Amino acid sequence: MSMFKVFDVAGSALSAQSVRMNTTASNLANANSVSSSDGETYRARQPIFESVLQSEKGSASVGVAVKEIVESDAPLQSRYEPGHPMANEDGYIFMPNVNVVEEMTNMMSASRSYQTNVEMINTAKQLALRTIQLGQ
């Protein structure tokens, strides 16, 4: 396996964690949105990752990709607020199924994973530079 494949693996991880952070940010931004029906209400989204294996002449490079982004099937929150301007004819408003604590934990985890992959790229770059310096 070429030493430079490390950059491909870490790059795919950076891309995947970036999607994860963007999805989490979207969930947090919509956490307090209100709707008059459950069909129009924002639902929390989560990316699904998959492993990527590319074999070339006996060597393998493993990475990660975002397979899809799925909506949560957790129940929406409904509240009886007949005075609310978005209330339906029965007086209920609907709020997203976003758990703010869970989303913040997810954001911290994605951020740490992103930082780890940046460090891996920096370490691989330093190793490559030192290997080149050996030949001088």
N, CA, C and O of each residue as an XYZ file, in Angstrom:
544
protein
N       0.842     -1.180      0.000
C       0.000      0.000      0.000
C       0.884      1.239      0.000
O       1.813      1.354      0.800
N       0.592      2.136     -0.881
C       1.342      3.378     -0.978
C       1.096      4.234      0.253
O      -0.004      4.248      0.805
N       2.119      4.941      0.671
C       1.982      5.812      1.827
C       0.992      6.943      1.549
O       0.384      7.484      2.472
N       0.838      7.291      0.289
C      -0.028      8.408     -0.071
C      -1.515      8.054     -0.005
O      -2.358      8.950     -0.062
N      -1.854      6.773      0.114
C      -3.252      6.365      0.268
C      -3.813      6.848      1.605
O      -5.028      6.972      1.764
N      -2.935      7.118      2.555
C      -3.366      7.632      3.857
C      -4.135      8.938      3.669
O      -5.113      9.199      4.369
N      -3.689      9.747      2.725
C      -4.364     11.023      2.465
C      -5.773     10.800      1.906
O      -6.697     11.549      2.225
N      -5.932      9.765      1.071
C      -7.256      9.442      0.534
C      -8.205      8.982      1.636
O      -9.363      9.394      1.688
N      -7.697      8.125      2.510
C      -8.516      7.603      3.603
C      -8.927      8.734      4.542
O     -10.102      8.863      4.887
N      -7.970      9.543      4.950
C      -8.275     10.645      5.860
C      -9.165     11.688      5.188
O     -10.027     12.279      5.837
N      -8.963     11.913      3.909
C      -9.804     12.867      3.175
C     -11.247     12.417      3.107
O     -12.161     13.231      3.242
N     -11.460     11.124      2.899
C     -12.834     10.615      2.867
C     -13.486     10.741      4.240
O     -14.678     11.029      4.344
N     -12.702     10.524      5.288
C     -13.226     10.679      6.647
C     -13.560     12.137      6.943
O     -14.572     12.423      7.583
N     -12.718     13.063      6.482
C     -12.999     14.494      6.676
C     -14.291     14.887      5.978
O     -15.103     15.632      6.527
N     -14.472     14.389      4.778
C     -15.687     14.691      4.028
C     -16.925     14.135      4.732
O     -17.943     14.821      4.827
N     -16.844     12.914      5.219
C     -17.974     12.292      5.915
C     -18.309     13.028      7.213
O     -19.482     13.255      7.511
N     -17.292     13.400      7.982
C     -17.544     14.118      9.236
C     -18.082     15.516      8.975
O     -18.838     16.050      9.786
N     -17.702     16.108      7.860
C     -18.242     17.411      7.491
C     -19.743     17.313      7.211
O     -20.514     18.179      7.626
N     -20.154     16.257      6.508
C     -21.584     16.033      6.266
C     -22.313     15.808      7.586
O     -23.419     16.309      7.788
N     -21.684     15.052      8.480
C     -22.281     14.788      9.796
C     -22.463     16.080     10.581
O     -23.505     16.280     11.206
N     -21.457     16.964     10.558
C     -21.571     18.239     11.276
C     -22.638     19.130     10.645
O     -23.389     19.791     11.363
N     -22.716     19.157      9.320
C     -23.737     19.967      8.646
C     -25.146     19.462      8.952
O     -26.064     20.256      9.159
N     -25.313     18.153      8.979
C     -26.619     17.571      9.300
C     -27.022     17.898     10.733
O     -28.173     18.243     11.002
N     -26.075     17.789     11.639
C     -26.342     18.108     13.034
C     -26.674     19.587     13.199
O     -27.571     19.944     13.962
N     -25.956     20.438     12.488
C     -26.243     21.879     12.547
C     -27.651     22.170     12.039
O     -28.350     23.016     12.595
N     -28.066     21.476     10.989
C     -29.420     21.637     10.468
C     -30.455     21.199     11.496
O     -31.480     21.858     11.674
N     -30.184     20.086     12.171
C     -31.101     19.617     13.215
C     -31.217     20.639     14.343
O     -32.318     20.928     14.811
N     -30.088     21.182     14.777
C     -30.112     22.166     15.860
C     -30.814     23.455     15.433
O     -31.521     24.073     16.229
N     -30.618     23.855     14.186
C     -31.247     25.085     13.697
C     -32.765     24.951     13.648
O     -33.478     25.942     13.807
N     -33.263     23.743     13.431
C     -34.701     23.526     13.321
C     -35.340     22.964     14.590
O     -36.517     22.604     14.584
N     -34.580     22.888     15.663
C     -35.071     22.256     16.889
C     -36.308     22.933     17.465
O     -37.143     22.261     18.070
N     -36.444     24.227     17.296
C     -37.576     24.946     17.877
C     -38.585     25.410     16.840
O     -39.421     26.263     17.136
N     -38.525     24.870     15.641
C     -39.496     25.261     14.620
C     -40.858     24.642     14.950
O     -40.945     23.611     15.617
N     -41.910     25.293     14.469
C     -43.275     24.881     14.777
C     -44.046     24.721     13.478
O     -43.821     25.456     12.516
N     -44.955     23.757     13.457
C     -45.792     23.535     12.291
C     -47.214     23.215     12.735
O     -47.446     22.859     13.891
N     -48.157     23.342     11.820
C     -49.551     23.068     12.155
C     -49.977     21.638     11.819
O     -51.087     21.224     12.153
N     -49.092     20.880     11.157
C     -49.421     19.480     10.875
C     -48.157     18.633     10.996
O     -47.038     19.123     10.845
N     -48.368     17.362     11.270
C     -47.200     16.485     11.423
C     -46.518     16.202     10.088
O     -45.352     15.807     10.081
N     -47.185     16.385      8.980
C     -46.581     16.172      7.665
C     -45.616     17.271      7.261
O     -44.716     17.036      6.455
N     -45.790     18.471      7.811
C     -44.939     19.607      7.474
C     -43.813     19.828      8.479
O     -42.937     20.664      8.258
N     -43.835     19.096      9.562
C     -42.879     19.304     10.647
C     -41.515     18.732     10.281
O     -41.411     17.652      9.699
N     -40.471     19.481     10.635
C     -39.092     19.043     10.399
C     -38.820     17.785     11.216
O     -39.223     17.687     12.375
N     -38.149     16.846     10.614
C     -37.744     15.613     11.303
C     -36.220     15.562     11.345
O     -35.546     15.911     10.376
N     -35.698     15.126     12.474
C     -34.245     15.029     12.652
C     -33.665     14.108     11.581
O     -34.269     13.103     11.207
N     -32.483     14.477     11.100
C     -31.806     13.700     10.062
C     -30.455     13.223     10.580
O     -29.798     13.899     11.373
N     -30.057     12.044     10.115
C     -28.761     11.473     10.491
C     -28.119     10.851      9.254
O     -28.788     10.158      8.487
N     -26.813     11.098      9.056
C     -26.137     10.439      7.932
C     -25.809      8.985      8.264
O     -25.516      8.646      9.410
N     -25.865      8.150      7.255
C     -25.485      6.744      7.382
C     -24.183      6.575      6.608
O     -24.114      6.880      5.417
N     -23.151      6.085      7.293
C     -21.844      5.896      6.668
C     -21.694      4.462      6.186
O     -22.327      3.540      6.700
N     -20.828      4.298      5.171
C     -20.486      2.961      4.714
C     -18.993      2.913      4.413
O     -18.387      3.918      4.041
N     -18.417      1.741      4.579
C     -17.002      1.548      4.265
C     -16.818      1.452      2.764
O     -17.662      0.915      2.047
N     -15.694      1.985      2.305
C     -15.364      1.925      0.889
C     -14.060      1.158      0.756
O     -13.065      1.488      1.401
N     -14.073      0.138     -0.078
C     -12.880     -0.676     -0.305
C     -12.572     -0.629     -1.788
O     -13.377     -1.051     -2.618
N     -11.403     -0.113     -2.109
C     -10.955     -0.035     -3.499
C      -9.690     -0.867     -3.622
O      -8.670     -0.546     -3.012
N      -9.750     -1.920     -4.398
C      -8.540     -2.734     -4.552
C      -7.912     -2.467     -5.910
O      -8.584     -2.443     -6.941
N      -6.629     -2.272     -5.875
C      -5.841     -2.022     -7.081
C      -4.608     -2.915     -7.049
O      -3.710     -2.707     -6.232
N      -4.560     -3.894     -7.921
C      -3.392     -4.773     -8.050
C      -2.968     -5.373     -6.713
O      -1.787     -5.361     -6.368
N      -3.923     -5.890     -5.972
C      -3.590     -6.564     -4.729
C      -3.523     -5.669     -3.509
O      -3.526     -6.176     -2.387
N      -3.461     -4.344     -3.684
C      -3.453     -3.470     -2.514
C      -4.856     -2.924     -2.303
O      -5.626     -2.781     -3.253
N      -5.175     -2.625     -1.077
C      -6.523     -2.146     -0.759
C      -6.444     -0.797     -0.064
O      -5.570     -0.557      0.769
N      -7.366      0.068     -0.420
C      -7.481      1.360      0.235
C      -8.876      1.446      0.832
O      -9.870      1.286      0.123
N      -8.953      1.689      2.089
C     -10.237      1.739      2.773
C     -10.558      3.187      3.105
O      -9.691      3.952      3.527
N     -11.800      3.542      2.911
C     -12.263      4.880      3.248
C     -13.677      4.806      3.768
O     -14.190      3.728      4.068
N     -14.297      5.950      3.870
C     -15.682      6.020      4.337
C     -16.442      6.967      3.422
O     -15.883      7.937      2.911
N     -17.709      6.679      3.223
C     -18.566      7.529      2.406
C     -19.932      7.635      3.074
O     -20.312      6.786      3.880
N     -20.652      8.678      2.729
C     -22.005      8.837      3.235
C     -22.932      8.070      2.297
O     -23.081      8.429      1.129
N     -23.544      7.025      2.809
C     -24.439      6.203      2.004
C     -25.740      6.949      1.735
O     -26.204      7.010      0.596
N     -26.323      7.514      2.784
C     -27.559      8.268      2.658
C     -27.797      9.066      3.938
O     -27.145      8.849      4.960
N     -28.730      9.975      3.854
C     -29.153     10.729      5.038
C     -30.606     10.354      5.285
O     -31.465     10.546      4.424
N     -30.871      9.818      6.469
C     -32.214      9.323      6.791
C     -32.886     10.229      7.814
O     -32.232     10.870      8.636
N     -34.202     10.262      7.736
C     -34.987     11.004      8.718
C     -35.311     10.094      9.892
O     -35.553      8.899      9.724
N     -35.313     10.672     11.064
C     -35.626      9.922     12.273
C     -37.093      9.519     12.276
O     -37.957     10.278     11.837
N     -37.367      8.319     12.775
C     -38.757      7.874     12.887
C     -39.293      8.035     14.304
O     -40.353      7.503     14.635
N     -38.567      8.760     15.135
C     -39.036      9.052     16.490
C     -40.295      9.910     16.397
O     -40.439     10.697     15.461
N     -41.194      9.767     17.346
C     -42.439     10.541     17.280
C     -42.192     12.046     17.430
O     -41.299     12.477     18.160
N     -42.995     12.820     16.730
C     -42.917     14.273     16.839
C     -43.557     14.716     18.150
O     -44.332     13.983     18.764
N     -43.215     15.923     18.558
C     -43.804     16.479     19.772
C     -45.040     17.280     19.381
O     -44.987     18.106     18.470
N     -46.135     17.039     20.061
C     -47.328     17.849     19.827
C     -47.721     18.497     21.157
O     -47.638     17.888     22.224
N     -48.148     19.738     21.050
C     -48.555     20.495     22.247
C     -49.893     21.166     21.987
O     -50.177     21.633     20.884
N     -50.685     21.201     23.005
C     -51.974     21.875     22.900
C     -51.777     23.349     23.225
O     -51.580     23.713     24.385
N     -51.829     24.190     22.209
C     -51.704     25.644     22.355
C     -52.689     26.304     21.391
O     -52.304     26.735     20.304
N     -53.947     26.381     21.787
C     -54.964     26.901     20.869
C     -54.762     28.364     20.473
O     -55.279     28.790     19.440
N     -54.028     29.138     21.260
C     -53.792     30.540     20.942
C     -52.623     30.779     19.998
O     -52.424     31.901     19.532
N     -51.864     29.760     19.718
C     -50.694     29.895     18.852
C     -51.138     30.110     17.403
O     -52.066     29.446     16.941
N     -50.494     31.023     16.685
C     -50.905     31.275     15.296
C     -50.732     30.075     14.357
O     -51.394     30.010     13.322
N     -49.870     29.142     14.696
C     -49.649     27.964     13.846
C     -50.474     26.756     14.296
O     -50.319     25.669     13.740
N     -51.345     26.929     15.291
C     -52.143     25.808     15.795
C     -53.126     25.332     14.728
O     -53.669     26.130     13.964
N     -53.344     24.019     14.692
C     -54.321     23.475     13.746
C     -55.733     23.675     14.296
O     -55.910     24.311     15.335
N     -56.735     23.136     13.603
C     -58.125     23.356     14.015
C     -58.444     22.754     15.373
O     -59.407     23.165     16.020
N     -57.636     21.772     15.823
C     -57.835     21.173     17.147
C     -57.039     21.895     18.231
O     -57.152     21.549     19.407
N     -56.231     22.900     17.855
C     -55.451     23.673     18.816
C     -54.057     23.133     19.085
O     -53.406     23.573     20.033
N     -53.581     22.190     18.278
C     -52.273     21.582     18.502
C     -51.225     22.171     17.551
O     -51.509     22.491     16.397
N     -50.025     22.298     18.070
C     -48.861     22.630     17.246
C     -47.920     21.430     17.290
O     -47.928     20.656     18.247
N     -47.121     21.287     16.253
C     -46.195     20.167     16.168
C     -44.765     20.695     16.115
O     -44.453     21.648     15.400
N     -43.905     20.039     16.902
C     -42.496     20.420     16.966
C     -41.630     19.232     16.543
O     -42.052     18.082     16.660
N     -40.423     19.510     16.052
C     -39.538     18.431     15.566
C     -39.152     17.433     16.660
O     -39.256     17.711     17.855
N     -38.709     16.278     16.209
C     -38.236     15.223     17.114
C     -36.726     15.333     17.339
O     -36.022     14.323     17.369
N     -36.242     16.551     17.494
C     -34.813     16.809     17.681
C     -34.501     16.852     19.170
O     -35.092     17.633     19.917
N     -33.569     16.007     19.594
C     -33.091     16.011     20.972
C     -31.811     16.856     20.998
O     -30.775     16.435     20.484
N     -31.888     18.042     21.596
C     -30.779     19.002     21.553
C     -29.528     18.444     22.235
O     -28.420     18.655     21.741
N     -29.680     17.748     23.342
C     -28.519     17.184     24.054
C     -27.840     16.129     23.188
O     -26.614     16.095     23.089
N     -28.635     15.276     22.568
C     -28.079     14.245     21.690
C     -27.374     14.876     20.487
O     -26.320     14.401     20.066
N     -27.944     15.929     19.942
C     -27.339     16.594     18.790
C     -26.028     17.283     19.163
O     -25.077     17.265     18.381
N     -25.967     17.882     20.334
C     -24.716     18.520     20.780
C     -23.630     17.472     21.003
O     -22.464     17.701     20.682
N     -24.012     16.335     21.548
C     -23.054     15.241     21.729
C     -22.565     14.742     20.378
O     -21.378     14.464     20.204
N     -23.478     14.629     19.425
C     -23.122     14.210     18.072
C     -22.175     15.219     17.426
O     -21.229     14.832     16.740
N     -22.427     16.514     17.644
C     -21.566     17.566     17.083
C     -20.160     17.487     17.678
O     -19.172     17.631     16.959
N     -20.070     17.260     18.984
C     -18.751     17.148     19.623
C     -17.997     15.929     19.105
O     -16.792     16.001     18.865
N     -18.692     14.819     18.932
C     -18.063     13.606     18.418
C     -17.567     13.803     16.989
O     -16.458     13.387     16.654
N     -18.379     14.433     16.152
C     -17.970     14.694     14.768
C     -16.776     15.637     14.723
O     -15.860     15.449     13.923
N     -16.786     16.646     15.579
C     -15.682     17.603     15.632
C     -14.379     16.916     16.048
O     -13.328     17.180     15.464
N     -14.441     16.047     17.043
C     -13.247     15.315     17.498
C     -12.737     14.375     16.417
O     -11.529     14.262     16.211
N     -13.646     13.702     15.729
C     -13.234     12.810     14.640
C     -12.567     13.607     13.522
O     -11.569     13.172     12.946
N     -13.122     14.764     13.224
C     -12.548     15.635     12.197
C     -11.131     16.048     12.599
O     -10.206     15.978     11.789
N     -10.964     16.478     13.854
C      -9.648     16.894     14.349
C      -8.649     15.745     14.290
O      -7.489     15.950     13.933
N      -9.085     14.551     14.633
C      -8.203     13.381     14.600
C      -7.713     13.106     13.186
O      -6.540     12.792     12.984
N      -8.600     13.221     12.215
C      -8.202     12.978     10.822
C      -7.285     14.070     10.294
O      -6.396     13.787      9.491
N      -7.480     15.305     10.724
C      -6.546     16.377     10.347
C      -5.169     16.085     10.915
O      -4.165     16.278     10.231
N      -5.108     15.624     12.152
C      -3.821     15.261     12.754
C      -3.169     14.092     12.016
O      -1.949     14.050     11.859
N      -3.988     13.153     11.570
C      -3.439     12.027     10.824
C      -2.819     12.505      9.509
O      -1.756     12.028      9.112
N      -3.478     13.438      8.840
C      -2.928     13.999      7.598
C      -1.624     14.733      7.883
O      -0.652     14.579      7.143
N      -1.596     15.524      8.940
C      -0.377     16.258      9.292
C       0.777     15.305      9.617
O       1.914     15.545      9.211
N       0.488     14.242     10.338
C       1.530     13.264     10.682
C       2.050     12.563      9.427
O       3.258     12.393      9.267
N       1.153     12.160      8.546
C       1.568     11.506      7.296
C       2.396     12.460      6.443
O       3.362     12.042      5.805
N       2.029     13.720      6.428
C       2.790     14.712      5.659
C       4.200     14.867      6.234
O       5.174     14.921      5.483
N       4.308     14.936      7.551
C       5.624     15.063      8.189
C       6.486     13.834      7.907
O       7.682     13.959      7.645
N       5.880     12.648      7.963
C       6.630     11.424      7.667
C       7.126     11.415      6.225
O       8.260     11.019      5.956
N       6.274     11.852      5.299
C       6.675     11.904      3.886
C       7.819     12.887      3.696
O       8.767     12.592      2.968
N       7.752     14.038      4.331
C       8.813     15.040      4.204
C      10.130     14.528      4.799
O      11.202     14.764      4.241
N      10.044     13.833      5.922
C      11.268     13.304      6.530
C      11.871     12.185      5.694
O      13.090     12.024      5.641
N      10.999     11.407      5.037
C      11.506     10.358      4.154
C      12.238     10.977      2.969
O      13.280     10.474      2.548
N      11.702     12.053      2.438
C      12.371     12.744      1.329
C      13.710     13.307      1.789
O      14.691     13.269      1.046
N      13.752     13.826      3.006
C      15.000     14.411      3.530
C      16.073     13.349      3.730
O      17.261     13.671      3.698
N      15.691     12.098      3.933
C      16.675     11.025      4.089
C      17.524     10.870      2.830
O      18.708     10.543      2.904
N      16.910     11.107      1.682
C      17.626     10.956      0.413
C      18.545     12.115      0.078
O      19.275     12.040     -0.910
N      18.537     13.164      0.847
C      19.385     14.330      0.547
C      20.765     14.199      1.126
O      21.592     15.096      0.960
